[in-house]
Amino acid sequence: MPTIGWFEILIIVAIAIIVVGPKDFPIMLKKIGSWIGSIKRYVGNVQNEVSSLAENPIENELKENIDKKDQKGKNDEAK
């Protein structure tokens, strides 16, 4: 997988300044930063939703009841 070094980043920034212009370059960086921030918040929300689904107390209770019944069935078979 190719890596991007400081020299490549410098070239990208120089080309961006030439294309966008030095006046609008900070505005563009601010917009890109806000997009990245909103994407991070969205991903964080999705992760929280998935983890809350995984920590569902009703599901855990059902699993515990099933495990208890399985153990009780094995003990009855052993007698």
Summary of the structure (lengths in Angstrom):
residues: 79
radius of gyration: 27.3
end to end distance: 60.8
largest distance: 84.6
contacts: 140
relative contact order: 0.05
helix: 85%
strand: 0%
